[in-house]
Amino acid sequence: MTRNVPSKSSRRVLEPIDRVSEALFGLIMVLTFTGSLSVADAGRSDVREMLIGALGCNLAWGIIDAVFYLMACLADKGQGIRTLLDARGTTDAQRARQLVANALPETVASVLEPAELDSIHQRLSRLPEPPRHAHLSWADWRGAWESFWWVFLTTFPVAVPFIFMQSVQPAMRVSNAVAIALLFVTGWAFGRISGYRPLLMGMAMVVFGVLIVGMTIALGG
């Protein structure tokens, strides 16, 4: 029995919206730590504890996010295998068309004629026997690795001032300026992706990020 195991990931490595959401989460995460410092009372030991907490928290979440990415890859591939097996196993033309249409993007499926769906179903029926279970490919592991580093590295621009500047107050000001700039860039990128005005979304993301961080700190996060 021939088995065809695709080497390419069923998911694009870090879609643009994934990059934006991961960057936003990392920023909010580290801001909850930097924002909890008291400029008047904080000493170098407090800054050190804050940095360890911020970097450690994002390190842990980076690992968790990488695991979630791999789980999503397995789910996508498993769903693809089930769809292929269902399509190959049915003799009902209407059900076969529905299975094929459900596997396609809604916009694409809406413009296909029944004969075109039948043609796709026939081609699927001629494919080699799929694997019994989904397997992770090198591309999947690479995507998880990139997801981990993307989450983890978003902490550094905001934390760097506290590493190289001895005085807490100037470091806090520089850190906040960097955070606001990164929040704006994140919102601008989201605006480009979603079709909204990038400038407006950039400013809205700054306000949103500040509000979320303030609520998190107020609730003891």
Secondary structure by P-SEA (a helix, b strand, c coil): cbbbbbcccccccccaaaaaaaaaaaaaaaaaaaaacccccccaaaaaaaaaaaaaaaaaaaaaaaaaaaaaaaaaaaaaaaaaaaaaacccaaaaaaaaaaaccaaaaaaccaaaaaaaaaaaaaccccccbbbbcaaaaaaaaaaaaaaaaccccccccccccccaaaaaaaaaaaaaaaaaaaaaaaaaaacccaaaaaaaaaaaaaaaaaaaaaacc
